[in-house]
């Protein structure tokens, strides 16, 4: 595998800051928003965005974590039991502008699952999608409202968002199989 760094640690911080500013701008402040991260890396990214917005606006931002395992459409036919994590949303999402956060937007299926899970919890005023990377190749008509970086990819490539909390570094890498497209 050939590895290329497309966002370094300083660029990662700048990207989180820009996403936070864009979210505030679109929502005219932080009063109506709640942030929900899709486990696992989307959850860590959501916490960083919430922390940045809290610092900028001097308010506490409601934040939660969403496990979409049971909402996935690719569980049928798999022999292994899915590993369940917890959904942890301790505030009422009804009538809030929910910022749904994930690390990579690819086919759109993860986001579709997350939307189904959210609707089982409450009825938000709106759901806006924030992602660190949009790599294209949608199979479901879903578009992010806030994108850290667009990285058009081929199917032989992979994007990996690395986060200090899990991986020991903040970075985004593009992997390409040798001899790939």
Buried (B, 14 or more C-beta within 10 A) or exposed (E): EEEEEBBEEEBBBEBBBBBBBBBBEEBEEBEBBBBBBBBBBBBBBBBBBBBBBBEBBEEEBBBBBBBBBEBBEEEEEEEEEEEEBEBBBEEEBEEBBBBBBBBBBBBBBBBBBBBBBBEEBBEBEEBBBBBBBBBEEBEEEBEBBBBBBEBEBEEEBBBBBBBEEEEEEBBBBBBBEEEEE
